[in-house]
């Protein structure tokens, strides 16, 4: 699918100027582009000459190829190379971008400009397809969700929905054949309940398994074994205020980088949570810093 999308993009890029360059052929485009090769390379991985490598230049912000030391006129222009900007530059380099170091004479013939653009677009299209074809797909495992054991599902639903703001998914009683009994070492005589939670479009990002009245081992020692990390999504002060008011065990807030904040808290079953926001512009005072 990715290769198909890249091929479609390649076709669009190569053909974007086609309606104005009906007579553009690979041969005519290459012939017109030959004047550029006196100062530029145009191949993947090639180093610069007196000018930068033009491979994949169309659609790229001017002056951003890391392999070339651009003039301020180019790097500070803020333009993106497309048919319109490249046409103006080829027709009058120093007039369009005063201070440019390009010494080539202006290209006066519109058909030559069209042919050069045709070739540059074809180079960019080929670069896009090559990048997809040579990319290595990720084959590692993918994290799906955190799923702790809790002793009171209703209290946990309150924490996740009313305080943290998640959306409740489904709540169900686990059948005797459920894998949770073996995975968590739960007696088959206990009837467990299961709940899932959504975060907007991200479905089932959390799930919990209730063992009613269980006396869970609190992670009171040091170091603690694990923590669930949550982004406050702009509600850091509100969430911390609710947690504090309802008696959750709170840790000291901590400065996160230069602009963020994080705080730890522990729920009724001893699960450790880290809540953060970055960047943070609230009113909370830091008690400790990195």
Secondary structure, 3 states (H helix, E strand, C coil): CHHHHHHHHHHHHHHCCHHHCCCCCHHHHHHHHHHHHHCCCCCCCCCCCCCCCCCCCCCCECCCCCCCCCCHHHHCCCCECCHHHHHHHHHCHHHHCCCCCCCCCCCCCHHHHHHHHHHHHHHHHHHHHHHHHHCCCCCCCCCCCECCEECCHHHHHHHHHHHCCCEEEEEEECCCCCCHHHHHCCCCCCCCEEEEEEECCEEEEEEEEECCCCCCCCCCCCCCCCCEEEECCCCHHHHHHHHHHCCCEECCCEEECCCEEEEEEECCCCCEEEEEECCCCCCCCCCECC
